């Protein structure tokens, strides 16, 4: 009996992840063939080095600009924020909304949570690399860390880890204290709740929504989740709902997954609403610049390229940039909004002098804590693992095979605000894709092939939640063809490195717990990159930190909100300082990085912005 018929026969409700997924009428064989074809294509995919495919204009069309029409709102970028915002604004039937996305549509392959990392090697990823780093990323080719960003309907919510983490109450109270009224925790909590359709039955009462458009679920755990949770409890970290009343502790992961398929912004907020007459979703449309009245600094519309032609679209009410913490700054700067010194350097006339691209924050992540066990998981062919997926079983029902996570403060154990996040992952067949995803150098790639035992290992990723170091985004030139410069600048402040060292030592205590001893857990490095040091010493771990710190791609702050034009780009209403009818609604506006993954806060920002926009134009 095929799986579709089985679902119908048993009348299984496709609501929670402990129940099996009802698939389309695609056969198992066709599904496996589709997945294997995509993986094969990804193994030979070469990441782009610029935007040449996007900015290409047919020679016969070089001097022609086509009128794409006039809308009430133009939203640039169909990622987490843009998709939700387009949905909410088109609830007002008299408003016409144009949503522009540089990438293409999602597909059956991108719907599989466990294939999110494979999507990095497709054209759904912009393909950015950082500038060469001096204090981190040393095990990477040319000292360059990757910077995965979603170029697809759904944006980074399509290719990310699908983890739904709101952060800490103190994060948002700090936003308000930084000069942003209306952004305290009590103000933003209702917007988190509004978005969410939670199936987390053991969540803290009063903190979760049950009627939103974004499904949030657990996935079926493996034995390692139990081992980690028991081990954490032995160390004093009790199991809790990290999106509830308290955050310090250990938890199963809450995922934006529905019926074992990803619940991206595109799938949740756009696909079910494409029949709205006032919603125009245009994909494969690369915005090259804003159209701005130089005298009044009013945003009038955008120019973009699609299918080898140049277009111009006009906005009667607002242009809203939701292109993310990298692409929004690029669009602003090529349009004349940014640091005057930088704009002068690349030959762009400064219309508004603002610190665009500065104050960038990201969660530095240490990936070098590999733990070997006597448990064997997923030691099967990929064909068998995919059949397991069709039956609602791990590993591919969970993105990046996340098991559990914890939050702690290694500098102040009495604090209710964490400074470290632990993420436990189980990699099936980590070796080939892991090296490619990391941009690992040839030596490290070779070591992974020899040292990795993916079916016996778990990896504890250690994430620095509140870095003191700031990075930046700048431009190579004024040509939209060029990728931006992305400088993470990790560990520029020594305190960050010291906190990471403390976190490694705290994480190693797991090996001393009865829970971890029950699976014979030991540290087993996959990377012989610090052989000049004695393993386990502070000097060894300091070396490992520099070699094996990479991004968890939680970039924020490049268009951060605040009162002053000297240290912020938008005000608390998300209008760009010194302009009219131009807002930014994406992760870049966060004035301080939250204590956890940034996708849920980005949705919250869009929910709040939608209400603000409705209030502004309907009163």
Secondary structure, 3 states (H helix, E strand, C coil): CCHHHHHHHHCCCCCCCCCCCCCCCCCHHHHHHHHHHHHHHHHCCCCCCCCHHHHCCCHHHCCCEEEEEEEEEEEECCCHHHHHHHHHHCCCCCCCEEEECCCECCCCCCCEHHHCHHHHHCCCECCEECCCCCCCCCCEHHHCCEECCECECCCHHHHCCCECCCCCHHHHHHHHHCCCCCCCHHHHHHHHHHHEEECCCCCCCCCCCECCCEEEECCCCCHHHHHHHHHHHHCCCCECCCCCCCCCEEEECCECEECCEECCHHHHHHHHHCCCCCEEEECCCEEEEEEEECCCCEEEEEEEEECCEEEEEEEEEEEEECCHHHHHHHHHHHCCEECHHHHHHCCCCCCEECCCCCCEECCEEECCCEEECCCCCCCCCHHHHHHHHHCCCCCCCCHHHEEEEEEECCCCCCCCCCCEEEEEECCCCHHHHHHHHHCECHHHHHHHHHHCCCCCEEEEEEEECCCCCCEEEEECCCCCCCCEEEECCCCCCHHHHHHHHHHHHHHHHHHHCHHHHCCCCEECCCCCCCCCCCCCCHHHHHHHHHHHEEECCCCECCCCECCCCCCCCECCCCEECCCECEEECCHHHCCCCCCCCCHHHHHHHHHHHHHHHHHHHHC
